Amino acid sequence: MDRFTALRVYDEGGIDARLEPITLDQLGDGNVVIRAAYSSLNYKDALAVTGKGKILRSMPLIAGIDVAGTVVRSDDPRYQEGAEVVVTGCGLGENHDGGFSEIVRVPGDWVIPLPAGLTLREAMCLGTAGFTAGLALERLEHNGANPALGPVAVTGATGGVGSLAVDMLAKAGYSVAAVSGKRDQEAYLRELGADEVLFTDELDLGKRPLEKARWGAAVDNVGGELLTWLTRTIKPNCGIASIGLAASHELHTTVMPFILRGASLLGVNSVEVPRALRERVWQRLADELKPRHLDRIIQGEIGLAEVRDTAEALIARKTAGRYVVKIA
Ligand SMILES: NC(=O)c1ccc[n+]([C@@H]2O[C@H](COP(=O)([O-])OP(=O)(O)OC[C@H]3O[C@@H](n4cnc5c(N)ncnc54)[C@H](OP(=O)(O)O)[C@@H]3O)[C@@H](O)[C@H]2O)c1
């Protein structure tokens, strides 16, 4: 463990992400040291390593908001050496050295024991994307969602969160309408369980505050006009989980869906999650929510050296599904 390799991001006028050998004393503080087996590439990671978005609060910093691996040292009695664990969010790869590193050090409160039913690799096939899709489903169910209320629209459907949400919702018995900008991915989305695929360039987004109500729930990964459209078309007393901003951070709507249809806009934040809820969602991901098509959703296993190029492709919308990062 003397020297290990990490993908560190520097701000030197421009953003530069480079692989370099570092030592434990160069890592952020924490009382649990993990030998990483896998990480994954999320939209946020892609923004961080390409410099296309301001994700890293200070630099140099190791990127990577997810990691799964084995505890090699712990001053926290909850985790013994050799235990398999997962860390997602909590500031990892944002304000604390992240998961694109052979060795990761974090505070014990961030660590979740790998739930029975998942391997370390499967945990990172899910990663923050899967955790967020699971959290969105929790929020929607808490708001009363159930398959009898009607189809669920999922925007940004071919992305990491989108693909996993389609798979999980279909498995849970929902009829899923996948909304995507990628015409060549209809077969992929149907394989994951979508009953209907809507292409964004064919959608009539409407103009009125309320259009014909269609959705028993919605999962939005893109923000902007598509989220506005969801607020116009959500059914009475149903909920929209707002997850992402891949298209825009803006939302222009009216209060009509809320006061005339009793609709709810449910915020989803995968970074700061009470520990009991975090553990519950991971348990569910290992059990009844475990996607049926993880192998199909994972488009490739990459090494740390390929993270940057894959991140460029992800931002350019040239990818579908997810990439798992093999570290050990
Ligand atoms: N709230 C949270 O805690 C949380 C957690 C995880 C992710 N997120 C956010 O959720 C979003 C999805 O994350 P991800 O990791 O799944 O990313 P991703 O794999 O890159 O997927 C994003 C998808 O959004 C669609 N998209 C991309 N650019 C777009 C644009 N300009 N206009 C319309 N659609 C666009 C694409 O799907 P199609 O081509 O199929 O339309 C793309 O595959 C990101 O904004 C991310 O920051 C939030």
The ligand as a MOL file (V3000), in Angstrom:
LIG
                    3D

  0  0  0     0  0            999 V3000
M  V30 BEGIN CTAB
M  V30 COUNTS 48 52 0 0 0
M  V30 BEGIN ATOM
M  V30 1 N -30.0780 13.9010 -7.8350 0
M  V30 2 C -29.0760 13.0540 -7.6790 0
M  V30 3 O -28.6720 12.7040 -6.5780 0
M  V30 4 C -28.4400 12.4680 -8.9150 0
M  V30 5 C -27.7850 11.2250 -8.8770 0
M  V30 6 C -27.2920 10.6860 -10.0690 0
M  V30 7 C -27.4090 11.4050 -11.2480 0
M  V30 8 N -28.0060 12.6270 -11.2270 0 CHG=1
M  V30 9 C -28.1800 13.3890 -12.4580 0
M  V30 10 O -29.0570 12.6340 -13.2780 0
M  V30 11 C -28.7070 12.8200 -14.6480 0
M  V30 12 C -28.4150 11.4730 -15.2700 0
M  V30 13 O -27.2180 10.9430 -14.7270 0
M  V30 14 P -26.5280 9.6710 -15.3940 0
M  V30 15 O -25.3360 9.3380 -14.5850 0
M  V30 16 O -27.5680 8.6560 -15.7020 0 CHG=-1
M  V30 17 O -26.0290 10.3290 -16.7710 0
M  V30 18 P -25.9200 9.7100 -18.2540 0
M  V30 19 O -25.6110 8.2510 -18.1650 0
M  V30 20 O -25.0450 10.6000 -19.0170 0
M  V30 21 O -27.4140 9.8320 -18.7900 0
M  V30 22 C -28.0020 11.0620 -19.0880 0
M  V30 23 C -29.0320 10.8420 -20.1800 0
M  V30 24 O -29.7770 12.0400 -20.3380 0
M  V30 25 C -30.0610 12.2500 -21.7010 0
M  V30 26 N -29.4310 13.5240 -22.0870 0
M  V30 27 C -28.1270 13.8440 -22.0620 0
M  V30 28 N -27.9380 15.0960 -22.5190 0
M  V30 29 C -29.1430 15.5710 -22.8080 0
M  V30 30 C -29.6130 16.7870 -23.3290 0
M  V30 31 N -28.7760 17.7940 -23.6220 0
M  V30 32 N -30.9360 16.9430 -23.5340 0
M  V30 33 C -31.8030 15.9540 -23.2270 0
M  V30 34 N -31.3960 14.7620 -22.7320 0
M  V30 35 C -30.0970 14.5760 -22.5210 0
M  V30 36 C -29.4760 11.0950 -22.4700 0
M  V30 37 O -30.4780 10.0980 -22.5840 0
M  V30 38 P -31.2990 9.8650 -23.9530 0
M  V30 39 O -30.3070 10.0360 -25.0560 0
M  V30 40 O -31.8500 8.4900 -23.8170 0
M  V30 41 O -32.3670 10.9120 -23.9980 0
M  V30 42 C -28.3880 10.5910 -21.5520 0
M  V30 43 O -28.0970 9.2430 -21.7840 0
M  V30 44 C -27.5200 13.7950 -14.6440 0
M  V30 45 O -28.0020 15.1120 -14.7880 0
M  V30 46 C -26.9250 13.6000 -13.2660 0
M  V30 47 O -26.2010 14.7190 -12.8330 0
M  V30 48 C -28.5170 13.1680 -10.0910 0
M  V30 END ATOM
M  V30 BEGIN BOND
M  V30 1 1 1 2
M  V30 2 2 2 3
M  V30 3 1 2 4
M  V30 4 1 4 5
M  V30 5 2 4 48
M  V30 6 2 5 6
M  V30 7 1 6 7
M  V30 8 2 7 8
M  V30 9 1 8 9
M  V30 10 1 8 48
M  V30 11 1 9 10
M  V30 12 1 9 46
M  V30 13 1 10 11
M  V30 14 1 11 12
M  V30 15 1 11 44
M  V30 16 1 12 13
M  V30 17 1 13 14
M  V30 18 2 14 15
M  V30 19 1 14 16
M  V30 20 1 14 17
M  V30 21 1 17 18
M  V30 22 2 18 19
M  V30 23 1 18 20
M  V30 24 1 18 21
M  V30 25 1 21 22
M  V30 26 1 22 23
M  V30 27 1 23 24
M  V30 28 1 23 42
M  V30 29 1 24 25
M  V30 30 1 25 26
M  V30 31 1 25 36
M  V30 32 1 26 27
M  V30 33 1 26 35
M  V30 34 2 27 28
M  V30 35 1 28 29
M  V30 36 1 29 30
M  V30 37 2 29 35
M  V30 38 1 30 31
M  V30 39 2 30 32
M  V30 40 1 32 33
M  V30 41 2 33 34
M  V30 42 1 34 35
M  V30 43 1 36 37
M  V30 44 1 36 42
M  V30 45 1 37 38
M  V30 46 2 38 39
M  V30 47 1 38 40
M  V30 48 1 38 41
M  V30 49 1 42 43
M  V30 50 1 44 45
M  V30 51 1 44 46
M  V30 52 1 46 47
M  V30 END BOND
M  V30 END CTAB
M  END
